[in-house]
Amino acid sequence: MGSTQDVLLMKRELRKRMRELLRQVSRNELRERSAEACRLLTNSEVFRSARTVAAFCHMPTSEVETTDLLAACFAEGKRVFLPRVDEGSVRKMLFLEAHGLQDVESWPLNAMGIREPPSTWNGQVRREMRTLVERERKPLDLIVVPGLAFDTFGRRLGRGKGYYDTFLATCEHLHLEMQLPPPRRVGLALSCQLVTEVPVSAHDQVVEAVFYA
């Protein structure tokens, strides 16, 4: 695909193009397409068979909305883990357990307007995904991944921070270490986010399927 610098340049150009495309999607179209993408995912075998799901809270604009996905998870009694960026000395993304839509809707917004889980719930420390795997010895079954672009090979273009690539690699290693089946990974997107080829670097993680509308 070219040198490291070539790949970085291609990623930068694709991010710019995708942001421009997403800005052109109206609020109504975004809601309708998001609802259909979530419906396709929640009707799939990969979703139905999952008991534990890591998903995401959507940005206020220009990103597929996940409200219907989260509602389906809670309605079916799945355990749900949602991300928060830890602003410690080393910035990383943690996945903390959510306890229903009412819980999620009470969370504060971060600087990007995304809801993030507080560290406590009902006066107790909110359970982290790592606790599920290491202490309960239960696998995380499914990870639903956002992105700016995907291709048919499951390659993904993120927003450039590397949070999901790090999380996906770490999560898979943790499951193998605990001798648990690694989680399945899928993307959730709008149809305009599907491209012929996503430029990738050696550390970039892939998904097995993309659900889009």
C-alpha positions in Angstrom: 0.0 0.0 0.0 3.1 2.2 0.1 5.4 3.7 2.6 4.4 4.7 6.2 4.2 8.3 5.1 2.1 7.4 2.0 -0.4 5.5 4.2 -0.6 8.4 6.7 -1.3 10.8 3.9 -4.0 8.6 2.4 -5.6 8.2 5.8 -5.6 12.0 6.3 -7.2 12.5 2.9 -9.8 9.8 3.5 -10.7 11.3 6.9 -11.2 14.7 5.3 -13.4 13.2 2.6 -15.5 11.2 5.0 -16.1 14.1 7.4 -17.3 16.2 4.5 -19.7 13.4 3.4 -21.1 12.9 6.9 -21.7 16.6 7.3 -24.1 16.4 4.3 -26.3 13.8 5.9 -29.5 15.5 7.3 -30.7 14.9 10.9 -33.7 12.9 9.6 -31.7 10.8 7.2 -29.2 10.1 10.0 -31.9 8.9 12.3 -33.5 6.7 9.7 -30.3 5.1 8.4 -29.1 4.6 12.0 -32.3 2.8 13.0 -32.0 0.5 10.0 -28.3 -0.2 10.6 -29.1 -1.0 14.2 -32.0 -3.2 13.1 -29.8 -5.2 10.8 -27.2 -5.7 13.5 -29.7 -6.7 16.2 -31.4 -9.2 13.9 -28.0 -10.9 13.2 -26.7 -14.1 14.6 -23.6 -12.4 15.9 -25.8 -10.1 18.1 -28.4 -12.7 19.1 -25.7 -15.1 20.4 -23.9 -12.5 22.4 -24.5 -12.2 26.1 -22.0 -9.4 26.8 -21.5 -6.5 24.4 -19.1 -3.6 24.2 -20.7 -0.8 22.2 -20.4 3.0 22.0 -22.4 6.2 22.6 -22.7 8.2 19.4 -21.4 11.7 18.8 -24.2 14.4 18.6 -23.8 14.7 14.8 -22.1 13.0 11.9 -22.0 9.5 13.4 -24.4 6.5 13.3 -26.7 6.7 16.3 -26.6 3.8 18.7 -29.7 4.4 20.9 -31.7 1.6 19.2 -28.8 -0.8 19.6 -28.4 -0.1 23.3 -32.1 -0.4 23.8 -32.1 -3.8 22.2 -29.2 -4.9 24.3 -30.9 -3.9 27.5 -34.3 -5.3 26.4 -32.7 -8.7 25.8 -30.8 -8.7 29.1 -27.4 -8.4 27.7 -24.6 -6.9 29.8 -23.4 -3.8 28.1 -20.0 -2.0 28.5 -19.5 1.5 27.1 -16.3 3.6 26.7 -14.7 6.4 28.6 -11.4 8.0 27.8 -9.2 7.9 31.0 -7.3 11.2 31.2 -4.5 9.8 33.3 -0.8 10.1 32.6 -1.3 7.6 29.8 -4.5 8.3 27.9 -6.5 5.1 27.3 -10.1 4.0 26.7 -11.9 2.0 29.5 -15.1 0.1 29.0 -17.5 0.4 32.0 -20.7 -1.4 32.6 -24.0 0.4 31.9 -27.2 -0.4 33.7 -30.0 0.5 31.3 -30.9 3.5 29.0 -31.9 5.6 32.0 -28.4 5.1 33.4 -26.8 6.0 30.1 -28.9 9.1 29.5 -27.9 10.4 32.9 -24.2 10.5 32.1 -22.3 13.7 31.5 -21.1 14.7 28.0 -17.4 14.9 27.3 -15.7 17.7 25.2 -16.9 16.0 22.0 -20.5 15.8 23.2 -20.4 12.1 23.8 -21.9 10.5 26.9 -19.3 8.8 29.1 -19.9 6.5 32.1 -19.0 7.9 35.5 -16.7 5.7 37.7 -19.6 4.9 40.1 -23.2 3.7 39.9 -25.6 3.7 42.9 -22.7 4.5 45.2 -20.5 1.6 44.0 -17.6 1.4 41.7 -18.8 0.7 38.2 -17.6 -2.7 36.9 -14.9 -2.5 34.1 -14.8 -4.9 31.2 -11.4 -6.2 32.4 -13.1 -7.4 35.6 -15.6 -9.4 33.6 -12.7 -11.3 32.0 -10.1 -11.5 34.7 -12.2 -12.0 37.9 -15.5 -13.4 36.6 -13.7 -15.4 33.9 -16.4 -14.6 31.4 -15.7 -13.6 27.9 -16.8 -10.4 26.2 -18.8 -11.8 23.3 -19.2 -8.9 20.9 -17.5 -5.5 20.3 -19.4 -3.0 18.1 -16.9 -0.6 16.7 -17.4 2.9 15.3 -15.3 4.4 12.5 -15.1 7.0 9.8 -14.8 4.5 7.0 -14.8 0.7 6.4 -14.2 -1.5 3.5 -15.5 -5.0 2.5 -12.3 -6.6 4.0 -13.2 -5.3 7.4 -10.5 -2.7 7.4 -11.4 0.4 9.4 -10.4 4.1 9.5 -10.8 5.6 12.9 -10.4 9.3 13.9 -6.6 9.0 14.4 -6.2 8.6 18.1 -5.7 4.9 18.1 -8.0 4.2 21.0 -9.9 1.4 19.3 -6.9 -0.3 17.7 -5.2 -0.4 21.2 -8.4 -1.6 22.9 -9.1 -4.4 20.3 -5.6 -5.7 20.4 -5.4 -5.6 24.2 -8.8 -7.2 24.6 -8.0 -10.1 22.3 -4.7 -10.7 24.1 -6.5 -10.6 27.5 -9.0 -13.3 26.3 -6.2 -15.5 25.0 -4.3 -15.1 28.2 -7.4 -16.2 30.2 -8.1 -19.0 27.8 -11.4 -17.5 26.8 -12.8 -17.2 23.2 -11.9 -13.8 21.8 -14.8 -11.4 21.2 -16.3 -11.0 17.7 -15.9 -7.6 16.2 -18.3 -5.7 13.9 -18.6 -2.2 12.6 -21.7 0.0 12.6 -21.9 2.7 10.0 -23.9 4.6 7.3 -23.7 3.3 3.7 -21.7 6.4 2.7 -18.9 5.2 5.0 -18.2 2.1 2.9 -15.3 2.6 0.6 -13.3 0.4 -1.9 -10.2 0.3 0.2 -9.1 1.7 3.6 -5.4 2.4 3.9 -4.0 0.5 6.9 -0.8 0.4 8.9 0.6 -2.7 10.6 -1.1 -2.0 14.0 -4.6 -1.4 12.5 -7.3 -3.8 13.7 -10.0 -5.2 11.5 -13.7 -6.3 12.0 -15.4 -9.4 10.7 -18.4 -7.6 9.3 -19.9 -4.1 8.9 -23.6 -3.4 9.4 -24.7 -0.3 7.6 -27.7 1.4 5.9 
